[in-house]
């Protein structure tokens, strides 16, 4: 089974929302062998709940993260992950500085989406589309594909008004849905991770 690890700073705002959205998207599109999705923080506020504004924003997209408990990045989990997805470049850098051997499996969310969307159709990826898709994305990256190097990050809404959290949740919903579509395809046209107001 593939393992997806989502990383931000405190593991209370962006990564819990992304974790919930990715899990829902994989479950909606895959009948079996659904990847395990977890999240952690480079400075994880271990034991904290998700930010109340993140919980509220995620709920607008049909995702319940009210039971989330923040934790710090674990080296063993990093080693086992099929792919590590940072919300920003600083998270990619933090993971790689601690575990250089996993560099080929670490991307920002936006970077990975653009790489996966540039690959051949998902039907060609065999029985393990997530692992195979990540490997193919890394090959494309090594080959010089840069996507949009000026737009790689999801902004941190911590300390901002609720509208900032709502905007981040909407951005994450779109990018997470695109990522899962690119990795495993759509189970039906118009599948989405969630929808506002649902």
Backbone torsions as a table, in degrees:
resi	resn	phi	psi	omega
1	UNK	NA	135.1	178.1
2	UNK	-70.6	149.5	178.0
3	UNK	-123.5	124.9	-179.8
4	UNK	-111.6	124.1	179.4
5	UNK	-116.0	122.0	-179.6
6	UNK	-103.7	134.5	-172.7
7	UNK	-128.7	132.2	167.1
8	UNK	-132.7	-151.6	-175.5
9	UNK	-88.9	-64.1	-176.1
10	UNK	-95.0	-11.5	-176.5
11	UNK	62.4	36.0	177.0
12	UNK	-127.8	-11.9	-177.7
13	UNK	-120.4	-79.5	-172.7
14	UNK	-72.1	-52.1	-172.6
15	UNK	-65.4	-34.7	175.5
16	UNK	-64.2	-38.5	177.5
17	UNK	-65.0	-46.8	-179.9
18	UNK	-62.3	-40.7	177.6
19	UNK	-57.3	-49.1	-179.4
20	UNK	-63.7	-42.3	-179.9
21	UNK	-66.1	-43.7	179.3
22	UNK	-64.7	-43.3	179.4
23	UNK	-59.5	-45.4	-179.7
24	UNK	-64.2	-39.2	-179.2
25	UNK	-67.2	-43.8	177.5
26	UNK	-62.8	-43.6	-179.4
27	UNK	-63.8	-33.9	179.9
28	UNK	-72.7	-25.0	-173.5
29	UNK	-107.0	-14.0	-174.6
30	UNK	-120.9	135.2	179.1
31	UNK	-82.3	-38.4	-179.0
32	UNK	-143.4	170.7	-179.6
33	UNK	54.9	39.6	178.5
34	UNK	-66.5	129.6	-178.7
35	UNK	-60.8	149.1	171.1
36	UNK	-81.0	129.5	-179.6
37	UNK	-119.1	125.8	177.7
38	UNK	-134.3	171.9	177.5
39	UNK	-143.1	160.1	179.5
40	UNK	-159.0	171.7	-179.8
41	UNK	-123.7	146.9	177.3
42	UNK	-67.2	-26.0	174.0
43	UNK	-127.9	38.7	-170.6
44	UNK	-41.7	130.2	178.5
45	UNK	-82.9	71.9	-169.8
46	UNK	-50.7	126.8	178.1
47	UNK	92.0	-11.8	179.9
48	UNK	-76.3	153.8	171.6
49	UNK	-79.3	166.4	171.2
50	UNK	-62.9	150.1	177.0
51	UNK	-55.4	134.9	-179.8
52	UNK	-53.5	-34.8	178.6
53	UNK	-69.7	-33.6	175.5
54	UNK	-67.0	-41.4	178.2
55	UNK	-60.1	-45.9	-179.6
56	UNK	-65.3	-43.2	-179.0
57	UNK	-66.2	-41.7	178.8
58	UNK	-62.8	-37.8	-179.5
59	UNK	-60.4	-33.0	178.5
60	UNK	-65.4	-17.7	177.5
61	UNK	-108.2	19.8	174.9
62	UNK	77.9	16.8	-175.3
63	UNK	-115.2	129.8	178.5
64	UNK	-104.2	109.1	177.3
65	UNK	-114.2	21.4	-176.9
66	UNK	-64.9	-23.3	179.5
67	UNK	-93.2	5.2	-177.1
68	UNK	-64.1	139.9	174.4
69	UNK	-124.4	119.9	-176.6
70	UNK	-67.6	150.0	177.7
71	UNK	-151.5	160.6	179.5
72	UNK	-87.2	150.7	178.4
73	UNK	-53.2	131.9	-178.0
74	UNK	-109.2	125.3	-177.3
75	UNK	-57.0	-37.1	179.3
76	UNK	-65.3	-39.6	179.0
77	UNK	-67.9	-38.2	176.1
78	UNK	-59.8	-44.5	-178.7
79	UNK	-63.5	-34.0	-177.4
80	UNK	-84.9	-16.2	-173.0
81	UNK	-67.2	138.2	172.8
82	UNK	-71.6	-38.4	178.4
83	UNK	-150.0	141.6	176.6
84	UNK	-116.8	124.5	-173.6
85	UNK	-115.4	112.3	178.0
86	UNK	-88.8	147.2	175.9
87	UNK	-77.7	-22.0	-179.7
88	UNK	-148.2	167.0	-178.2
89	UNK	-59.9	-35.9	-178.9
90	UNK	-61.0	-29.7	179.9
91	UNK	-76.1	-38.6	173.7
92	UNK	-60.3	-47.6	-179.0
93	UNK	-61.5	-39.9	-179.4
94	UNK	-64.7	-43.2	179.3
95	UNK	-64.2	-47.1	-176.6
96	UNK	-66.8	-34.4	179.3
97	UNK	-67.0	-31.7	178.8
98	UNK	-84.0	-30.8	-176.0
99	UNK	-141.8	75.3	-176.8
100	UNK	-57.3	-26.4	-177.4
101	UNK	-68.1	-14.3	-179.6
102	UNK	-99.9	9.5	-175.7
103	UNK	-50.8	-36.9	-176.4
104	UNK	-70.8	-9.5	-178.4
105	UNK	-114.3	11.6	-176.7
106	UNK	-116.3	127.9	-177.6
107	UNK	-144.1	158.3	162.0
108	UNK	-78.5	159.3	-179.2
109	UNK	-56.9	-49.4	-177.2
110	UNK	-65.6	-38.8	177.9
111	UNK	-60.2	-47.8	-177.7
112	UNK	-65.2	-40.2	178.6
113	UNK	-58.9	-47.4	-177.2
114	UNK	-66.5	-36.1	176.5
115	UNK	-65.3	-48.2	-177.8
116	UNK	-63.3	-38.5	-179.9
117	UNK	-69.7	-16.9	178.0
118	UNK	-89.7	-2.9	-178.1
119	UNK	-84.0	165.3	173.5
120	UNK	-61.8	167.0	-177.6
121	UNK	-53.0	145.6	-175.2
122	UNK	-59.5	-27.6	-177.4
123	UNK	-59.1	-19.5	-177.8
124	UNK	-86.5	3.0	-172.0
125	UNK	-96.9	4.7	172.9
126	UNK	74.1	-153.1	-170.4
127	UNK	-82.5	-12.1	-179.2
128	UNK	-126.1	71.8	-171.6
129	UNK	-64.1	-29.4	-179.2
130	UNK	-71.1	-53.6	179.2
131	UNK	-60.7	-45.3	-179.2
132	UNK	-65.8	-36.8	178.3
133	UNK	-66.1	-41.2	178.5
134	UNK	-65.4	-42.6	178.0
135	UNK	-62.4	-42.2	179.7
136	UNK	-67.2	-36.5	177.4
137	UNK	-63.6	-40.7	178.2
138	UNK	-66.5	-38.3	176.3
139	UNK	-60.9	-41.8	179.2
140	UNK	-65.6	-40.6	178.2
141	UNK	-63.6	-44.6	177.9
142	UNK	-62.3	-28.2	179.7
143	UNK	-77.7	-4.4	174.7
144	UNK	109.0	0.8	178.3
145	UNK	-67.0	125.7	-176.0
146	UNK	-112.9	-10.2	-179.0
147	UNK	60.3	-119.4	176.1
148	UNK	-126.0	90.1	-175.0
149	UNK	-65.0	-11.0	179.8
150	UNK	-94.0	-0.4	179.1
151	UNK	-139.3	82.0	-174.9
152	UNK	-119.4	-5.7	-168.0
153	UNK	-121.4	150.7	169.6
154	UNK	-100.1	123.1	-175.0
155	UNK	-67.3	150.5	178.9
156	UNK	-85.1	120.0	-178.5
157	UNK	-88.9	-0.2	-175.0
158	UNK	-52.8	128.3	179.2
159	UNK	82.7	-1.3	-179.3
160	UNK	-94.1	166.1	175.4
161	UNK	-62.7	164.0	-177.1
162	UNK	-57.0	-34.6	-178.9
163	UNK	-58.4	-30.5	177.4
164	UNK	-68.3	-40.6	177.0
165	UNK	-64.5	-41.7	178.3
166	UNK	-61.6	-42.1	178.8
167	UNK	-64.3	-41.4	178.1
168	UNK	-65.0	-41.5	178.3
169	UNK	-61.9	-40.6	178.0
170	UNK	-65.3	-41.0	177.8
171	UNK	-64.8	-44.3	178.3
172	UNK	-63.6	-39.4	179.0
173	UNK	-58.7	-46.0	-178.8
174	UNK	-65.8	-46.5	-176.4
175	UNK	-71.1	-38.3	178.2
176	UNK	-66.2	-39.9	177.9
177	UNK	-63.4	-43.2	178.3
178	UNK	-63.1	-39.1	-179.7
179	UNK	-63.2	-48.0	-177.9
180	UNK	-68.4	-38.5	174.2
181	UNK	-57.5	-43.4	-178.1
182	UNK	-69.4	-33.5	-178.5
183	UNK	-81.4	-43.4	-172.7
184	UNK	-122.7	-3.3	-178.4
185	UNK	84.3	178.5	-179.8
186	UNK	-104.4	134.2	177.1
187	UNK	-71.7	-28.5	174.1
188	UNK	-157.9	155.4	-176.3
189	UNK	-61.3	134.1	176.3
190	UNK	86.1	8.2	177.5
191	UNK	-59.6	141.3	-179.7
192	UNK	-141.1	158.1	179.6
193	UNK	-68.8	-34.1	-179.6
194	UNK	-175.8	176.6	176.7
195	UNK	-144.4	140.6	-178.2
196	UNK	-57.3	134.4	178.6
197	UNK	88.7	-5.8	-178.7
198	UNK	-74.3	NA	NA
